[in-house]
Amino acid sequence: MFGLTDVSPKEAPIIAIRRALQTEPLARYEMLDKITDRGWRLPTSELTILLGMQTLTGEAFERYGYRFTCEGKDDTESIWSVEKR
């Protein structure tokens, strides 16, 4: 589908996000809407790429009309919830 058969399961979402952001002008907002609609939680590595940020600091912040809240850790990464404002 996305030509991601030769990458690890951890790398696949990151590559897919980068590709979508390069080819679709509104991909960031469409993805964020889908994430909020489905109640998904994102690890820091995926969220930083989606938002175009190097790091995420604090327990909560707002950007692009969404609120991001740290929900804890999963192994080595923080997990974030997304809420549309």
CYANA upper distance limits for C-alpha pairs under 8 A (distance plus 0.5 A):
  2 PHE  CA     16 ALA  CA      7.71
  4 LEU  CA     12 ALA  CA      6.63
  7 VAL  CA     11 GLU  CA      6.72
  7 VAL  CA     12 ALA  CA      6.60
  8 SER  CA     12 ALA  CA      6.68
  9 PRO  CA     13 PRO  CA      8.02
 10 LYS  CA     14 ILE  CA      8.17
 11 GLU  CA     15 ILE  CA      6.77
 12 ALA  CA     16 ALA  CA      6.62
 13 PRO  CA     17 ILE  CA      6.59
 13 PRO  CA     46 GLU  CA      7.65
 14 ILE  CA     18 ARG  CA      6.77
 14 ILE  CA     45 SER  CA      8.07
 14 ILE  CA     46 GLU  CA      6.18
 14 ILE  CA     49 ILE  CA      7.74
 15 ILE  CA     19 ARG  CA      6.69
 16 ALA  CA     20 ALA  CA      6.67
 17 ILE  CA     21 LEU  CA      6.66
 17 ILE  CA     46 GLU  CA      8.20
 17 ILE  CA     49 ILE  CA      7.73
 17 ILE  CA     50 LEU  CA      6.93
 18 ARG  CA     22 GLN  CA      6.79
 18 ARG  CA     49 ILE  CA      7.53
 18 ARG  CA     50 LEU  CA      8.06
 19 ARG  CA     23 THR  CA      6.85
 20 ALA  CA     24 GLU  CA      6.18
 20 ALA  CA     27 ALA  CA      6.52
 21 LEU  CA     25 PRO  CA      7.25
 21 LEU  CA     26 LEU  CA      8.31
 21 LEU  CA     27 ALA  CA      6.15
 21 LEU  CA     28 ARG  CA      6.93
 21 LEU  CA     50 LEU  CA      8.20
 26 LEU  CA     30 GLU  CA      6.81
 27 ALA  CA     31 MET  CA      6.46
 28 ARG  CA     32 LEU  CA      6.69
 28 ARG  CA     50 LEU  CA      6.75
 28 ARG  CA     51 LEU  CA      7.83
 29 TYR  CA     33 ASP  CA      6.52
 30 GLU  CA     34 LYS  CA      6.72
 31 MET  CA     35 ILE  CA      6.59
 32 LEU  CA     36 THR  CA      6.71
 32 LEU  CA     82 VAL  CA      8.02
 33 ASP  CA     37 ASP  CA      6.55
 33 ASP  CA     84 LYS  CA      7.95
 34 LYS  CA     38 ARG  CA      6.59
 35 ILE  CA     39 GLY  CA      6.39
 35 ILE  CA     40 TRP  CA      5.67
 35 ILE  CA     41 ARG  CA      7.99
 35 ILE  CA     82 VAL  CA      7.48
 36 THR  CA     40 TRP  CA      7.13
 36 THR  CA     82 VAL  CA      6.19
 36 THR  CA     83 GLU  CA      6.24
 36 THR  CA     84 LYS  CA      7.20
 39 GLY  CA     81 SER  CA      8.11
 39 GLY  CA     82 VAL  CA      8.20
 40 TRP  CA     81 SER  CA      7.50
 40 TRP  CA     82 VAL  CA      8.29
 41 ARG  CA     79 ILE  CA      6.69
 41 ARG  CA     80 TRP  CA      5.88
 41 ARG  CA     81 SER  CA      5.39
 41 ARG  CA     82 VAL  CA      7.63
 42 LEU  CA     46 GLU  CA      6.86
 42 LEU  CA     47 LEU  CA      6.63
 42 LEU  CA     79 ILE  CA      5.95
 42 LEU  CA     80 TRP  CA      5.66
 42 LEU  CA     81 SER  CA      7.18
 43 PRO  CA     47 LEU  CA      6.82
 43 PRO  CA     74 ASP  CA      8.48
 43 PRO  CA     77 GLU  CA      6.52
 43 PRO  CA     78 SER  CA      6.24
 43 PRO  CA     79 ILE  CA      4.96
 43 PRO  CA     80 TRP  CA      6.66
 44 THR  CA     48 THR  CA      6.46
 44 THR  CA     56 LEU  CA      7.77
 44 THR  CA     77 GLU  CA      6.56
 44 THR  CA     78 SER  CA      6.14
 44 THR  CA     79 ILE  CA      6.73
 44 THR  CA     80 TRP  CA      7.50
 45 SER  CA     49 ILE  CA      7.23
 45 SER  CA     77 GLU  CA      8.11
 46 GLU  CA     50 LEU  CA      6.74
 47 LEU  CA     51 LEU  CA      6.57
 47 LEU  CA     80 TRP  CA      8.39
 48 THR  CA     52 GLY  CA      6.33
 48 THR  CA     53 MET  CA      5.38
 48 THR  CA     54 GLN  CA      6.60
 48 THR  CA     55 THR  CA      6.74
 48 THR  CA     56 LEU  CA      7.37
 49 ILE  CA     53 MET  CA      6.82
 49 ILE  CA     54 GLN  CA      8.24
 59 GLU  CA     69 THR  CA      6.34
 59 GLU  CA     70 CYS  CA      5.62
 60 ALA  CA     67 ARG  CA      7.63
 60 ALA  CA     68 PHE  CA      5.92
 60 ALA  CA     69 THR  CA      4.80
 60 ALA  CA     70 CYS  CA      6.64
 61 PHE  CA     67 ARG  CA      6.32
 61 PHE  CA     68 PHE  CA      5.92
 61 PHE  CA     69 THR  CA      7.27
 62 GLU  CA     66 TYR  CA      6.05
 62 GLU  CA     67 ARG  CA      4.87
 62 GLU  CA     68 PHE  CA      6.58
 63 ARG  CA     67 ARG  CA      7.11
 63 ARG  CA     68 PHE  CA      8.50
 65 GLY  CA     84 LYS  CA      6.78
 65 GLY  CA     85 ARG  CA      5.84
 66 TYR  CA     82 VAL  CA      7.11
 66 TYR  CA     83 GLU  CA      5.99
 66 TYR  CA     84 LYS  CA      4.92
 66 TYR  CA     85 ARG  CA      5.65
 67 ARG  CA     82 VAL  CA      6.26
 67 ARG  CA     83 GLU  CA      5.56
 67 ARG  CA     84 LYS  CA      6.78
 67 ARG  CA     85 ARG  CA      6.97
 68 PHE  CA     80 TRP  CA      6.73
 68 PHE  CA     81 SER  CA      6.19
 68 PHE  CA     82 VAL  CA      5.31
 68 PHE  CA     83 GLU  CA      7.02
 69 THR  CA     80 TRP  CA      5.88
 69 THR  CA     81 SER  CA      5.79
 69 THR  CA     82 VAL  CA      7.18
 70 CYS  CA     78 SER  CA      7.06
 70 CYS  CA     79 ILE  CA      6.33
 70 CYS  CA     80 TRP  CA      5.00
 70 CYS  CA     81 SER  CA      6.98
 71 GLU  CA     78 SER  CA      7.74
 71 GLU  CA     79 ILE  CA      6.03
 71 GLU  CA     80 TRP  CA      6.00
 71 GLU  CA     81 SER  CA      7.02
 72 GLY  CA     78 SER  CA      6.08
 72 GLY  CA     79 ILE  CA      6.16
 72 GLY  CA     80 TRP  CA      8.14
 73 LYS  CA     77 GLU  CA      6.00
 73 LYS  CA     78 SER  CA      4.70
 73 LYS  CA     79 ILE  CA      6.06
 74 ASP  CA     78 SER  CA      6.71
 74 ASP  CA     79 ILE  CA      7.04
